[in-house]
Amino acid sequence: MKTLLCLCGLAAVLNAAPAKDPYPVSAPAIAVTHPAADAPGFTPLFNGTDLAGWKTKGNWVYDTDGSVTLKPRAGETGWKRFDAYLFTEKKFRDFVLDLEFKIEPKGNSGVFFCVADPLNPVDKGIELQVLDTYGLATPGNHDCGGIIKAMAPAKNMVKPVGEWNRYTLTLKDRLLQVDFNGQRIILLKLDESPMKDRPADGHVGFQDEAKRVWYRGVRLRELK
């Protein structure tokens, strides 16, 4: 009887054990190749001179290496200053977004897309996380490479602070895939996820969380 009770108890524990992350983990990562520098059809989203084509009240500027960087101003804290985020004026539907980023220690930002309302991107858009989670064994949806409130990445691919990382995000017919430093770490059917009610098109942009972050090589190819 004792043995039976112990076995039943163990089965109950195994069946009831909650996942560390409340959202599913993507399918196992596979090796991929990012688009070549001369891949056809891509349009740079920054012109290298100013922020024409973008909207923001944040202190986004060009660094000496030509990358676009956020330099938080004195007194700026937190992530709810939505008008300080950097968003394209144009909206996009199906596309490939290719970019590089690097962060400072404890750095935090995000790549937004399908944003209907730039003043409410968290609820009216989708975010691919940018975060200093180097060395984390099991990343969740809110760690680097995760789709916040939707899916955890298959693998933690973020490099140490100060090194450049590569994202290639492809969205076609509501199927989202994210390639991160040579590995496909997100494969998500948006209509079968918590993002099912998010817009099919919208602005692309970057989060101002009052943490230093750099973006470069930001380019987009629209898919028909």
C-alpha positions in Angstrom: 0.0 0.0 0.0 2.8 2.3 0.9 4.6 1.6 -2.4 1.4 2.3 -4.3 0.8 5.6 -2.5 4.4 6.6 -3.1 4.1 5.8 -6.8 0.8 7.6 -7.1 2.3 10.6 -5.3 5.3 10.6 -7.7 3.1 10.4 -10.7 1.0 13.3 -9.4 4.2 15.4 -8.9 5.5 14.6 -12.3 2.2 15.4 -14.0 1.6 18.6 -12.0 5.1 20.0 -12.2 4.8 23.4 -13.8 7.1 24.5 -16.5 9.6 27.2 -15.6 8.2 29.4 -18.4 4.5 29.6 -19.0 4.9 29.8 -22.7 6.0 27.0 -25.1 9.6 26.6 -26.2 10.2 26.7 -29.9 11.1 23.5 -31.9 14.7 22.4 -31.6 17.2 24.9 -33.1 18.7 24.2 -36.5 21.7 25.7 -38.2 21.0 28.4 -40.7 22.8 30.9 -42.9 21.9 34.6 -42.6 21.3 36.6 -45.8 24.5 37.6 -47.7 25.5 41.3 -47.6 24.6 41.5 -51.3 21.3 39.5 -51.1 18.8 41.1 -53.5 15.7 43.0 -52.5 16.8 44.5 -49.2 16.4 48.2 -48.4 18.4 49.8 -45.6 16.1 51.4 -43.1 18.7 53.9 -41.9 20.3 56.4 -44.4 23.5 56.9 -42.3 22.9 60.6 -41.9 19.7 61.3 -40.0 16.6 59.5 -38.8 14.4 60.4 -41.9 11.7 57.8 -42.1 11.6 57.2 -38.4 9.7 58.8 -35.5 11.0 59.2 -31.9 11.4 61.6 -29.0 14.2 59.5 -27.6 17.9 60.3 -27.9 18.7 57.9 -30.7 21.8 59.0 -32.6 24.5 57.8 -35.0 27.6 56.6 -33.3 31.1 57.1 -34.7 31.0 53.6 -36.4 27.8 54.4 -38.2 25.5 52.3 -36.0 22.4 53.8 -34.5 22.6 53.9 -30.7 20.4 55.0 -27.8 22.1 57.4 -25.4 19.7 57.7 -22.4 19.4 61.2 -21.1 19.7 62.2 -17.4 16.6 61.1 -15.5 15.3 58.7 -18.1 14.4 55.3 -16.7 12.1 52.4 -17.4 10.3 51.2 -20.5 6.9 52.9 -20.5 8.1 56.1 -22.3 6.6 54.8 -25.5 7.2 58.0 -27.5 10.9 57.5 -26.9 10.9 54.2 -28.8 12.2 54.4 -32.4 9.6 53.4 -35.0 9.4 53.5 -38.8 6.9 55.8 -40.3 6.0 53.1 -42.8 4.0 50.0 -42.0 5.1 46.5 -43.2 3.2 43.2 -43.5 5.2 40.2 -44.8 9.0 40.8 -44.8 12.5 39.7 -43.9 14.1 42.0 -41.3 17.9 41.6 -41.0 20.0 43.5 -38.4 22.8 43.4 -35.9 22.8 44.6 -32.3 25.0 44.8 -29.2 24.3 45.8 -25.7 25.9 47.0 -22.5 26.0 45.0 -19.2 22.4 44.4 -18.1 21.3 45.9 -21.4 17.7 45.7 -22.4 15.9 46.7 -25.6 13.6 45.0 -28.1 12.8 44.6 -31.8 9.1 45.5 -32.3 7.1 44.7 -35.5 3.5 44.6 -36.6 2.9 47.6 -34.3 -0.5 49.2 -35.0 -0.1 52.0 -32.3 3.5 53.2 -31.5 2.2 54.7 -28.3 1.0 51.2 -27.2 3.4 48.8 -28.8 3.3 46.2 -26.0 -0.4 45.5 -26.5 -0.7 46.5 -30.2 2.4 44.8 -31.6 4.9 42.0 -31.2 8.3 42.1 -29.5 11.5 40.1 -30.1 13.5 40.5 -26.9 17.0 42.0 -26.8 18.5 41.4 -23.4 21.8 40.6 -21.7 21.2 36.9 -20.9 24.5 35.5 -21.9 25.2 32.2 -20.2 21.6 31.5 -19.3 21.1 27.7 -19.6 17.3 27.7 -20.3 16.0 31.0 -21.7 12.3 31.9 -21.4 10.0 34.1 -23.4 11.3 37.2 -21.8 15.0 36.4 -22.4 17.1 37.3 -25.5 15.6 35.7 -28.6 12.2 35.2 -27.0 8.9 36.5 -28.4 7.5 38.1 -25.3 4.3 36.5 -24.0 4.3 34.0 -26.8 7.3 31.7 -27.1 10.7 30.9 -25.5 13.7 30.5 -27.9 14.9 27.0 -28.6 18.4 28.0 -27.6 20.3 30.8 -25.9 22.4 32.3 -28.7 23.3 35.8 -27.3 27.0 36.6 -27.3 28.9 38.3 -24.4 28.3 42.0 -23.8 30.0 44.2 -26.3 29.9 41.7 -29.2 27.6 42.1 -32.2 24.7 39.7 -32.5 22.6 38.9 -35.7 18.9 38.6 -36.0 17.1 37.7 -39.2 13.3 37.8 -38.7 11.0 36.4 -41.4 7.2 36.9 -41.3 5.1 35.4 -44.1 1.4 34.6 -43.9 1.5 34.8 -40.1 4.3 32.3 -39.8 7.2 33.8 -37.8 10.7 32.5 -37.8 13.7 34.1 -36.1 17.3 33.2 -36.9 19.8 34.2 -34.2 23.6 34.0 -34.7 23.3 31.1 -37.1 20.6 29.2 -35.4 16.8 29.2 -36.0 15.5 29.6 -32.5 11.8 30.7 -33.1 9.2 29.0 -35.3 5.8 30.3 -34.4 2.4 30.3 -36.1 1.0 33.6 -34.8 -2.6 32.6 -35.3 -2.1 29.6 -33.0 -0.4 31.6 -30.3 -1.2 34.4 -27.8 -0.3 36.8 -30.6 -3.3 35.7 -32.7 -5.1 39.0 -32.2 -2.1 41.2 -32.9 -2.1 43.2 -36.2 -1.0 41.5 -39.5 1.0 44.6 -40.4 2.4 47.6 -38.6 5.5 49.7 -37.8 8.9 48.2 -37.1 11.0 49.7 -34.3 13.3 49.5 -31.3 12.6 49.8 -27.6 14.0 52.6 -25.4 14.5 51.1 -21.9 17.0 53.7 -20.9 19.8 51.2 -21.5 22.6 51.7 -24.0 22.0 49.6 -27.1 23.4 49.7 -30.7 21.9 48.6 -34.0 23.5 48.4 -37.4 23.0 46.9 -40.8 19.2 47.2 -40.4 17.6 46.3 -43.7 14.2 44.9 -44.8 13.0 43.0 -47.8 9.2 43.0 -48.4 7.7 39.7 -49.4 4.8 39.5 -51.8 
